[in-house]
């Protein structure tokens, strides 16, 4: 198990902050700090969503975790997709709360 997270820290950690970047009002990119446990939770949420949510793409969503509070941002076609994503994320070990910043856009 430790080996899995060692590999994770070597390959995924450098990539995830870029994927978890947030644009602020000035167009600057900021990355919320994620401790190791939060990073593991973020990866577990991504994995669970890839497995259980139809049409889920890591390119379409930003997910980050801070002290067990998972924030999900992105665009989806329907409210049903939002509900499915939030329900699935809430079932992931380590998730204490899910913040829904998803936008429903039927024109996707």
C-alpha positions as CSV (number, residue, x, y, z in Angstrom):
1,X,0.0,0.0,0.0
2,X,2.8,2.4,0.8
3,X,4.4,1.6,-2.5
4,X,1.2,2.6,-4.3
5,X,1.3,6.1,-2.6
6,X,5.0,6.4,-3.2
7,X,4.4,5.9,-6.9
8,X,1.4,8.3,-6.6
9,X,3.6,11.0,-5.0
10,X,6.3,10.6,-7.7
11,X,4.0,10.8,-10.8
12,X,0.6,12.2,-9.8
13,X,1.5,14.9,-7.3
14,X,3.4,17.0,-9.8
15,X,0.5,16.8,-12.3
16,X,-2.5,17.2,-10.0
17,X,-1.8,20.8,-8.9
18,X,-2.0,21.9,-12.5
19,X,-5.3,20.0,-12.9
20,X,-6.6,21.6,-9.7
21,X,-5.7,25.1,-10.7
22,X,-8.3,27.8,-10.1
23,X,-8.6,31.0,-12.1
24,X,-9.3,34.0,-9.9
25,X,-10.8,37.3,-11.0
26,X,-7.5,38.7,-12.3
27,X,-6.9,35.6,-14.4
28,X,-4.1,34.4,-12.2
29,X,-3.9,30.7,-11.5
30,X,-3.8,29.6,-7.9
31,X,-3.6,26.1,-6.5
32,X,-5.2,25.2,-3.2
33,X,-2.8,23.3,-0.9
34,X,-3.6,19.7,-0.6
35,X,-1.9,17.6,2.1
36,X,-1.1,14.0,1.4
37,X,-4.4,12.6,2.8
38,X,-6.3,15.2,0.8
39,X,-4.4,14.3,-2.3
40,X,-5.3,10.6,-1.8
41,X,-8.9,11.6,-1.4
42,X,-8.8,13.7,-4.6
43,X,-7.4,10.7,-6.5
44,X,-10.0,8.4,-5.0
45,X,-12.8,10.7,-6.0
46,X,-11.4,11.0,-9.6
47,X,-11.1,7.2,-9.8
48,X,-14.6,6.6,-8.5
49,X,-16.1,9.1,-10.8
50,X,-14.3,7.6,-13.8
51,X,-15.7,4.2,-12.9
52,X,-19.3,5.1,-11.9
53,X,-20.3,8.3,-13.8
54,X,-21.2,8.1,-17.4
55,X,-19.4,10.6,-19.7
56,X,-17.0,11.6,-16.9
57,X,-13.8,13.1,-18.2
58,X,-10.9,14.4,-16.0
59,X,-10.5,17.2,-18.6
60,X,-14.0,18.5,-17.9
61,X,-13.7,18.8,-14.1
62,X,-11.5,20.3,-11.4
63,X,-11.5,18.5,-8.1
64,X,-9.5,19.3,-5.1
65,X,-9.7,18.5,-1.4
66,X,-8.9,20.5,1.7
67,X,-9.2,18.7,5.1
68,X,-11.7,16.3,3.7
69,X,-13.8,18.9,2.0
70,X,-14.0,18.1,-1.7
71,X,-14.7,20.9,-4.2
72,X,-15.9,19.9,-7.7
73,X,-16.0,22.4,-10.5
74,X,-16.9,22.0,-14.2
75,X,-19.8,21.9,-16.6
76,X,-22.4,19.2,-17.2
77,X,-25.4,18.9,-19.5
78,X,-28.1,18.0,-16.9
79,X,-29.0,18.3,-13.2
80,X,-29.2,14.5,-13.1
81,X,-25.4,14.4,-13.9
82,X,-24.7,16.9,-11.1
83,X,-26.7,14.7,-8.7
84,X,-24.9,11.6,-9.8
85,X,-21.5,13.2,-9.4
86,X,-22.2,14.6,-6.0
87,X,-23.8,11.3,-4.8
88,X,-20.8,9.3,-6.0
89,X,-18.2,11.7,-4.5
90,X,-20.0,11.6,-1.1
91,X,-19.5,7.8,-1.0
92,X,-15.7,8.0,-1.3
93,X,-13.6,7.2,1.8
94,X,-12.1,10.4,3.3
95,X,-14.8,12.7,2.0
96,X,-16.4,14.7,4.8
97,X,-18.2,17.2,2.6
98,X,-18.7,17.9,-1.1
99,X,-18.9,21.5,-2.4
100,X,-20.8,21.6,-5.7
101,X,-19.5,24.2,-8.1
102,X,-20.8,22.4,-11.1
103,X,-22.7,24.4,-13.8
104,X,-25.5,22.9,-15.8
105,X,-25.1,23.8,-19.5
106,X,-27.5,22.0,-21.8
107,X,-25.5,23.2,-24.8
108,X,-22.5,21.1,-24.1
